[in-house]
Amino acid sequence: MSHESLPQLGKSVPTFEFFMKAWEILQTKTPRLQPFIGPGLAKAKKYYNKMENSPMYVIAMCKSAQSMLSKLGYI
């Protein structure tokens, strides 16, 4: 498997943020789902904060940016 076909953190973070925002909107629009969405969203935010404060997160994001710049011919 080539390195280009492996998922990169830089692509997964926006997806994770999108999913959390979608749940927040769903929770607001459908209050009866709050007992189910609320705990899941709290867990997701806890995980997101841990991920964001991790040194490996920073390294992976920089590596992802470097890879993208390389593909575009800037490096």
C-alpha positions, 0 to 999 in steps of 0.5 A: 500500500502506498503512502498516498493511499493511507488516511491522514490526520489532516483530513480526518479532523475537519470530518470529526468537527463536521460530525460534532457540529451536525450533532449539535444542530440535531440536538437543538432541532430535535430536543427529544434526542438530547438524552442520546446525543448529549452524552455522545457529544460530551465524549466526542468533545473530550476526545477532541480536546485530548487529540488537540492537546497531543504533541503527536497531533501537532506533528501529524498536522505538520506532516500532513501540511508538508505532504500537501505542499509537496504534492502541489510542487511547493517543496 
